[in-house]
Every structure is written in C-alpha cells, then in structure tokens.
Amino acid sequence: MSLTPYFSSSSKVWESRDWIFGLEEIGYAGWEIVADGKYRLDNPGNFAAIQENLASTGLLVTVHAPYSDLNLASLNYPIWRESIRQTCCCILHAADLTDRVTIHPGFVSPVGKLVPEKVWEMQKTALVEIGKYAEDHGVLACVENMISIKDFLCRYPEEILGLTEGIPGIGVTLDVGHANTNGLVNAFLAHVGKVNHLHIHDNHGQSDEHLALGDGTIVWEKVGRAIARDYSGPAVIEGRTLEEAKRSLATFRKWFV
C-alpha cells in the first residue's frame, strides 16, 4: 500500500522552526506539527509563522494536539473541560492545515483509582464531544496508544479499539514505539488495518526514547512489511535531529515496502 513519510520532533517545541526547511532535502513529504510550546496553533503569532514556513516548502501537514498538563479522563471537572477545550481549539486551527489530528488519551489520577469505571466514562464522553467537533471541521481526531506507565489509558489494543469504536470523528493513531515499551508490537500489528494514522520510532522496550529507526530493539523488517501491507497514509517518523531523521528514512525506505 502507499505510505507517505512525515517527520516530527516533540523535543523541538521550544526551538526555532528553521529545522523544518531541511526535511524536503532529506526526502520527507510532510511534517507533523506538535502543537505545544512555540508551536501552539492557538497563538496567532505562532500560527502565522507556521503558515509562512509552510508556504516556503511543499510539505504536507498533520498535527499532534497539545497534551502537557491535560487529562481527558480527569474527574476534576474544570480540568476535564479545559482539556476538551484545548483539544477542540487545536482542531479548529489545524483544520486549516490538515484533516488529521492526533490526541492523547487521559490517565488515572489518585482519586480516579477509586472509581476506574468513572474514569473511562469521562474519557469516552470527552471523545464523543471532540469527535463531533472534529467531524464538523472536516478532521479525524486520532487517539494514540500510550507508553508503559500503568496509569495511562489505552496501552493495549483492546482498550484503544474498544474505546474509539463507533464514535464519529474519532480514529486511532498507532505508535509503534509506544507499543514496544509495553511488549505489544505484534499485538498491535494484528490490528493495523483498523488504524488511521501512524507514528514510528525506536527504543529498547523500557522507555519512550524516540530513537532513530534501527537504534533500538524493534524488528523493522517485520514491522515495516506488515504495515506496508495493511496500512496506507501518513507515516510519521519521530526523532530529535535531522541526522536521525535521515537515518530513519533510510530504514523506512528499506523495509516499509
């Protein structure tokens, strides 16, 4: 199937955007904007500068919604409402750039551990509202599977697929690196035909290192071929530097065919 390589770097959200001008030269077709720090789309100055940057390139765009200090499963109602508001605000602005926005699920707070079923209810209710907003703006809001921290929701395929199934405007972002921290790469690959967006980066299975492809323990020959067979669309390679971006793209071109 057809895969289009994008690059994203969450480590650069407080830095200048000049680095994106090297992406096309390396061979990337797109950029996933991590909409936090100096890249927040709800800041008019940021948004205008990003649009100006993009006008100087031919890069396609996807967006990762802000997630710092937000919790879509919070039992603290004002925090929950603000988390939904910021997510929808990002979708509003992102709709001028893309039809795909990745969002993080929530997590279980200390108080939430007393009523876990309520935590999942709040998460589902938030997604229904966000999904409607996204659909109204021509965007698919894709929930991302999370790293191996036990209080995070959606670490397992059955959790994220069950949570998102049947909600208009809501899809799934498969993060292969996150799956590896949970020892669940193969389990997620079994469902890759159901995902709507893709994040790929490497690690050693213990933490979310965001390494270049080939620098960790993920078997990219197997992963790449399975994804290329069952998925089409943006494939966002995540990393920290343009040098890593270049090395990752070489691995991507070798195995994602």
N, C-alpha and C positions, 0 to 999 in steps of 0.2 A: 504494500500500500504506500501512499505518498506521505512522507514526513518532511516537515519544514523546520530547519534548525534556528532556534532563537537563543539568545543568551541573557542571563540575569545575574545580578550581583547584589545581594542584600547587604553586603559589607560596605557598599559604597554610598549608602543613603545620606551620609553627611558630607560627601565629597562633590567636587565639580562634575558636571556631566560630560566633560570633554572626552572621556574614555570611550563613549559610545561611537565616536567617529571612526574608531579602529575596527568596529565589528564587521562592516561590509568588506573591508580589505582582507580580513581573515577568512571570510566566506559565509558569514551569518546573514540570514534573510530577515531576522527580526530581533526585537528587544522586548523583554518583559520588564515593565516598569514596576519596581517595588515602591508603592505609593506611601512612603514614610519619610521622616526626616526632611531633607531639602527637596524630596521628590513627591511630597503630598500634592495631590491634584486639586484639593480644595483651597490651596493658596494661589491666588490669582497670578502672582509673580512667578511662582514655580510653573504653573500650567502654561503660561505664555512662553516661558523659556523652553520648556519641553517641546511645545509645538514648533518653536523656532528651530530647535535642534533637529527635530524630525523632518522639517521642511528642507534641511540641508542634506538629508540622506534619503535612501529608498527603503528604509527599514519598516517592516510590518511591526505591529504592536499587540501585546497582550498586557494585562495589568494584574498585579498582586495587591489586594486591598490591605490597608494598614491593620496590624494586629497587636502592636505594642500596647499593653495595659488594657486591652479589650477582652470581653468574655461573653460570647453569645449564649452561654448556658448559665449565666450568673443568676443567683437567687436574690441578689441585691438589685431591686427593680430599677433605680436610676442608672446604675452601671449597665444593666441589660439594655435599657432603652438607648443609652448613649452608644453602646456597641452597635446596635442596629442602625442608629442614625449615621454614624461614621461610615459604616459599610455601604449604606444606601447612597450617601453623599459621594463616596468614591465611585460607585456605579454610575451615578448621574454624569460625572465628568468623564469617566472612562468611556462612556457611550459615544463620545465624540472621536474616540481613537480606535476602538476595538469592539468586538462582540463577545469577548471572553474575559472574565474577572475571577481570579482565584481568591477564595476566602478561607480563613482558618476556622475550624470548629472551636467550641468552648472547652472549658475544663472544669473539673470538680473542685470546688472550694472546700475548706474545712467544714463549713456549715452544710454544704451540699452533700457531704458524705453521709449525713444523717438521713437524707431523703433522695437517694440517687435517681429514683424514678421521676422526681420533680425536675432534676437537672436535665434529663433527657427531654422532658416535656417542654421546658423552656427553650432548649436548643431547637427542637422541631418547630415550635411556634415561631421562633425567630426566622427560621429558614422559609417558612410559608410566607411571612411578610416580605422578606428580602427577595424571594423568588418572584413574587407578584411585581415588586418594584422593578426588578431586573427585566422581567418579561415585558413590562410596559415601556422599557427603554431599549429594547432590542438586544439585551445582553443575557448571556448564560452565566450565572454565578456558580462556580465550581468549588465544592467543598474538598479540602485537601486532607489526605490521610496523614496522621501525625507520628512524631518520633516516640521512642520508647521511654516515655515518662508516664507512670501509671495513672496520674490524674487527668491526662489528656483524653478527650473523646476521640473516637474514630481512628484507633490504632490498628484495627482488624478489618478485613474485607467485609465480613458480615455486618459489622457496625455501620460503616460508612454507606454501604449499599442499602441496608435496611432503612437507615435514617433518611436518605435522599430520595428513595424510590417514590415515584408518583407525585413529586412536588413540582409544579410548573415553574420554569425559570431556574431550576436548580440542577446542576450536574456534578460530576466528580473529577477532581484532579488527582491522578496517580503520581505520587512522589516515590520513585524507586529507592532513593537514598533513605527516606524515612522508613520505608518498608524493610530495608536491610537492617536498621537498628532494632527492629522487632523480630528479625529472623523470618520474615514473611514475604520475601520477594516472590517465591514460587506461588504462594497462596494468592497474591495479588495478580500475578501474571495469568492465572486461570480465569480472571475476570476482565482482562484488559480490553476486550471487545465492548465492555459496558462503560468505559471511561471516556471523558470528553476533553481532557487536557492532560498534559504530561510534563513532569519535572524529572530531570535525570542529573545525578551527581553521585560521587563515590564516597565511601567511608569504610571503616574496618569492623562495622557491625556493633560498635559500642556507643558511639555518639554521632551527632549530626555534624560531621567535619566539613562537608561541602568540598571535597577534594575533586581534582580533575579525574575524568573517567580513566580507569586503569591504575590509579594510585591507591585504591582500596581493595576490598575483597569481593566486590560484585563481579560475577562472571558475565561480562558484557556480550560475549559471543552468543550465549543462550538468551539473555535478556533482550538484546537488540533484535535478534531474529524473530523472537516471539512477538515483540511489539510491532515490528515492521509488517508482520503477517496479519495482525489483528487490529491495528490502530492506524488512523490517518489524521493528519492535522499538525498543529504546532507541537514541537518537541523542545521544551525549554531546558537548555543545559545551564546549570547553576555553577558558579565559581567565584573566585576572588579577584583574578587578574586576567589581563588579555593573554598573557603567556599560557595560563591554564586553559583559557577559552580555546586557544589554538590547538593545544594538545588534546583536549576533549573532543574537538571537532574531528580530528584525525581518527580517533577511536570510533566516534559516531559514524563516520563515513565508511569505516571498515565493517562494522557489524550490524548497523541498522539498515539492512538492505534485504 
